[in-house]
Amino acid sequence: MPVKEEEKKRHSKNVNQALKHIRKGVQENEDENFRKAINHLDNAIFIDPYDHLLQFYKGFALYNLGERKKAEECFSKSTSIKESISGRYYGGLNKMELGKLEEAKESLERSLELSSKQHVLRKDIEEKYSEVEKRLEEEKESKKELDEELEELEEESEEI
C-alpha cells in the first residue's frame, strides 16, 4: 500500500477517534475524553496542519479543559485557514474568558455577520454578544468612577 494511502487511513482514523472522544467528553463532561481527542487531533494535524476543522476541534477540546491560551491559538489558526461561524463564536467565548472583551466582541460580531437568522448558534451568539457589550459598558463605567475618585484624591492632596 502506498505511503499516501496509509497516511490517509491513519488521518481518517485519528479524526474519527477524536470526534468520538469530543462527543463523549461533551455528553459525560469528562476531561479524559478531551485529552484523548487532543492526542488524536495532534496526530491528524501532523498529517494535515492546514485543516481548519482539526484546529477548531482541538481548540474546542482545550476550551473545555480550561486551557484558554492554547485554545486561543487553535481558534486563531482555524479562522486564519478558513473563517467559520463556530470558529469565531468559540474564539469569542474563549476571549471573554481571557478577559479580552474588545477582541471577544469583534469575534462574536463577525460570527453574527457570517450566520443566517436561522443558524443553530444564532441565538447563543446574540446572547454572548449582548453579554460582552454589557461587560464592556460596565468596565467603562467602572473606569470612569475610578478616574473621578482619583481626580478627587488629587484635588484633596493639592489642598493639603
Secondary structure, 3 states (H helix, E strand, C coil): CCHHHHHHHHHHHHHHHHHHHHHHHHHHCCHHHHHHHHHHHHHHHHHCCCCHHHHHHHHHHHHHCCCHHHHHHHHHHHHHHCCCHHHHHHHHHHHHHCCCHHHHHHHHHHHHHHCCCCCCCHHHHHHHHHHHHHHHHHHHHHHHHHHHHHHHHHHHHHHC
